[in-house]
Amino acid sequence: MAAYLAHITVRDDLDDDQVTGMADALGAFGDPEVHVDRIVFVVPGEAPDSTTAEIAASQHAAELLDGYMYEVEVTEVR
């Protein structure tokens, strides 16, 4: 299986406790990138191909981030 990183961007005004809780729930790696208008969490995972990785990351985010505006982008780790 290939290793992937899902970059999950949340576009909402979050306090520190919310960011910490989201990072833990998502299984994020390292500290999230905090920007003025967004927070980017990096979530590692494995999948047999990029399509499966994209679907799995999107479902994972949807289950945990219901009610928040977010985007998911998956890249393969080489």
Contacts in CASP RR format, 6 or more apart in sequence:
PFRMAT RR
TARGET T0000
AUTHOR 0000-0000-0000
METHOD contacts of the structure
MODEL  1
MAAYLAHITVRDDLDDDQVTGMADALGAFGDPEVHVDRIVFVVPGEAPDS
TTAEIAASQHAAELLDGYMYEVEVTEVR
1 46 0 8 1.000
1 47 0 8 1.000
1 48 0 8 1.000
2 46 0 8 1.000
2 47 0 8 1.000
2 48 0 8 1.000
2 49 0 8 1.000
2 50 0 8 1.000
2 53 0 8 1.000
2 76 0 8 1.000
2 77 0 8 1.000
3 44 0 8 1.000
3 45 0 8 1.000
3 46 0 8 1.000
3 76 0 8 1.000
3 77 0 8 1.000
4 44 0 8 1.000
4 45 0 8 1.000
4 46 0 8 1.000
4 47 0 8 1.000
4 50 0 8 1.000
4 53 0 8 1.000
4 57 0 8 1.000
4 74 0 8 1.000
4 75 0 8 1.000
4 76 0 8 1.000
4 77 0 8 1.000
5 29 0 8 1.000
5 42 0 8 1.000
5 43 0 8 1.000
5 44 0 8 1.000
5 45 0 8 1.000
5 74 0 8 1.000
5 75 0 8 1.000
5 77 0 8 1.000
6 42 0 8 1.000
6 43 0 8 1.000
6 44 0 8 1.000
6 45 0 8 1.000
6 53 0 8 1.000
6 57 0 8 1.000
6 60 0 8 1.000
6 61 0 8 1.000
6 72 0 8 1.000
6 73 0 8 1.000
6 74 0 8 1.000
7 40 0 8 1.000
7 41 0 8 1.000
7 42 0 8 1.000
7 72 0 8 1.000
7 73 0 8 1.000
7 74 0 8 1.000
7 75 0 8 1.000
8 26 0 8 1.000
8 28 0 8 1.000
8 40 0 8 1.000
8 41 0 8 1.000
8 42 0 8 1.000
8 43 0 8 1.000
8 57 0 8 1.000
8 61 0 8 1.000
8 65 0 8 1.000
8 70 0 8 1.000
8 71 0 8 1.000
8 72 0 8 1.000
9 38 0 8 1.000
9 39 0 8 1.000
9 40 0 8 1.000
9 41 0 8 1.000
9 70 0 8 1.000
9 71 0 8 1.000
9 72 0 8 1.000
9 73 0 8 1.000
10 22 0 8 1.000
10 38 0 8 1.000
10 39 0 8 1.000
10 40 0 8 1.000
10 41 0 8 1.000
10 65 0 8 1.000
10 68 0 8 1.000
10 69 0 8 1.000
10 70 0 8 1.000
11 37 0 8 1.000
11 38 0 8 1.000
11 68 0 8 1.000
11 69 0 8 1.000
11 70 0 8 1.000
11 71 0 8 1.000
12 68 0 8 1.000
12 69 0 8 1.000
14 22 0 8 1.000
14 39 0 8 1.000
19 32 0 8 1.000
19 34 0 8 1.000
19 39 0 8 1.000
22 28 0 8 1.000
22 32 0 8 1.000
22 39 0 8 1.000
22 41 0 8 1.000
22 64 0 8 1.000
22 65 0 8 1.000
23 30 0 8 1.000
23 31 0 8 1.000
23 32 0 8 1.000
23 41 0 8 1.000
25 64 0 8 1.000
26 41 0 8 1.000
26 43 0 8 1.000
26 60 0 8 1.000
26 61 0 8 1.000
26 64 0 8 1.000
27 41 0 8 1.000
27 43 0 8 1.000
28 41 0 8 1.000
28 42 0 8 1.000
28 43 0 8 1.000
29 42 0 8 1.000
29 43 0 8 1.000
29 44 0 8 1.000
30 42 0 8 1.000
32 39 0 8 1.000
32 40 0 8 1.000
32 41 0 8 1.000
32 42 0 8 1.000
33 39 0 8 1.000
33 40 0 8 1.000
33 42 0 8 1.000
43 57 0 8 1.000
43 60 0 8 1.000
44 77 0 8 1.000
45 53 0 8 1.000
45 56 0 8 1.000
45 57 0 8 1.000
46 53 0 8 1.000
47 53 0 8 1.000
47 56 0 8 1.000
50 74 0 8 1.000
50 76 0 8 1.000
53 74 0 8 1.000
53 76 0 8 1.000
54 72 0 8 1.000
54 74 0 8 1.000
57 72 0 8 1.000
57 74 0 8 1.000
58 72 0 8 1.000
61 70 0 8 1.000
61 72 0 8 1.000
END
